[in-house]
């Protein structure tokens, strides 16, 4: 299995797929962010967004985009998790798994502008 910075080259496992819930294709990401399609590929390469192959196509969790923007704190959190050794699927599982101490999921906390605690937890994973 090969992996690029933008996408995982295999289909997503059912457990992670179910955790994430709603997915959108790259064209829809482009529309929701109101940016050119090529810019989406750049965001993926820069790890400001994360896409994985789902049913053979690169898809992005819909929760990563709100009010026409990538949710605040997501790019930094993606970097921290990558630095902690997480692959793309492990990153999605971590972001979408409920944590009673947050409360909710890390991605919900980011969307609600509670990113400081999410990043603190992500940093702790590296040690």
C-alpha positions as CSV (number, residue, x, y, z in Angstrom):
1,X,0.0,0.0,0.0
2,X,1.4,3.4,-1.0
3,X,0.6,6.6,0.7
4,X,0.9,10.2,-0.5
5,X,0.6,13.3,1.6
6,X,-2.9,13.9,0.2
7,X,-4.7,10.5,0.4
8,X,-4.4,7.0,1.5
9,X,-4.4,4.6,-1.5
10,X,-6.8,2.1,-0.1
11,X,-10.5,2.2,0.8
12,X,-11.4,3.2,4.3
13,X,-12.3,0.6,6.9
14,X,-16.0,0.5,8.0
15,X,-15.3,1.4,11.6
16,X,-13.6,4.7,10.7
17,X,-16.1,5.4,8.0
18,X,-19.0,5.1,10.5
19,X,-17.2,7.3,13.0
20,X,-16.8,10.1,10.5
21,X,-20.4,10.0,9.2
22,X,-20.8,12.5,6.4
23,X,-18.2,12.7,3.6
24,X,-17.8,15.1,0.7
25,X,-15.8,14.8,-2.5
26,X,-13.0,17.1,-3.5
27,X,-15.2,19.0,-6.0
28,X,-17.8,19.7,-3.2
29,X,-14.9,20.8,-0.9
30,X,-13.9,23.2,-3.6
31,X,-17.4,24.6,-3.8
32,X,-17.9,24.9,-0.1
33,X,-14.6,26.7,0.4
34,X,-15.2,28.7,-2.8
35,X,-11.7,28.0,-4.1
36,X,-10.3,26.5,-7.2
37,X,-10.1,22.7,-7.4
38,X,-6.3,22.8,-7.7
39,X,-6.1,24.7,-4.5
40,X,-7.8,21.7,-2.7
41,X,-5.0,19.5,-3.8
42,X,-2.5,22.0,-2.4
43,X,-4.3,22.1,0.9
44,X,-4.2,18.3,1.1
45,X,-0.4,18.3,0.2
46,X,0.2,21.0,2.9
47,X,-1.8,18.9,5.4
48,X,-4.2,21.7,6.0
49,X,-7.0,19.3,5.1
50,X,-7.1,15.5,5.1
51,X,-8.7,13.2,2.5
52,X,-8.8,9.4,2.4
53,X,-10.0,7.0,-0.3
54,X,-13.6,6.0,0.3
55,X,-15.1,3.7,-2.4
56,X,-12.1,4.4,-4.5
57,X,-12.4,8.2,-4.4
58,X,-10.6,10.8,-2.2
59,X,-13.1,12.1,0.3
60,X,-13.0,14.7,3.1
61,X,-15.0,14.6,6.3
62,X,-17.8,17.2,6.0
63,X,-17.1,18.2,9.6
64,X,-13.8,19.7,8.5
65,X,-15.6,22.6,6.8
66,X,-17.9,25.1,8.4
67,X,-19.1,28.5,7.3
68,X,-17.1,28.3,4.1
69,X,-13.8,27.6,5.8
70,X,-11.6,24.8,7.1
71,X,-12.5,24.6,10.8
72,X,-10.1,26.6,13.0
73,X,-7.3,24.6,14.5
74,X,-7.6,21.6,12.1
75,X,-4.3,22.2,10.2
76,X,-2.3,22.5,13.4
77,X,-3.9,19.5,14.9
78,X,-3.3,17.4,11.7
79,X,0.4,18.4,11.9
80,X,0.6,17.4,15.6
81,X,-1.0,14.0,15.0
82,X,1.3,13.4,12.0
83,X,4.3,14.3,14.2
84,X,3.0,11.8,16.8
85,X,3.2,9.1,14.2
86,X,-0.5,8.8,13.3
87,X,-1.4,7.8,9.8
88,X,-4.4,9.3,8.1
89,X,-6.9,6.7,9.3
90,X,-5.6,6.8,12.8
91,X,-5.9,10.6,12.7
92,X,-9.5,10.3,11.6
93,X,-10.3,7.8,14.4
94,X,-8.7,10.1,17.0
95,X,-10.5,13.2,15.7
96,X,-13.9,11.5,15.6
97,X,-13.8,9.3,18.7
98,X,-15.8,10.7,21.6
99,X,-13.8,11.8,24.6
100,X,-15.9,12.4,27.8
101,X,-13.3,14.8,29.2
102,X,-13.7,17.2,26.3
103,X,-16.8,16.5,26.1
104,X,-17.6,15.3,22.6
105,X,-15.1,14.5,19.9
106,X,-12.0,16.4,19.2
107,X,-13.4,17.5,15.8
108,X,-16.5,18.9,17.6
109,X,-14.3,20.8,20.0
110,X,-12.3,22.3,17.1
111,X,-15.6,23.3,15.4
112,X,-16.7,25.0,18.7
113,X,-13.5,26.9,18.9
114,X,-12.2,24.8,21.8
115,X,-9.0,23.9,20.0
116,X,-6.5,24.7,22.8
117,X,-7.5,21.5,24.7
118,X,-7.6,19.4,21.5
119,X,-4.0,20.5,20.6
120,X,-2.8,20.0,24.1
121,X,-4.1,16.4,23.9
122,X,-2.6,15.9,20.5
123,X,0.8,17.2,21.7
124,X,0.7,14.8,24.6
125,X,0.4,11.8,22.2
126,X,3.9,12.5,20.8
127,X,5.5,11.9,24.2
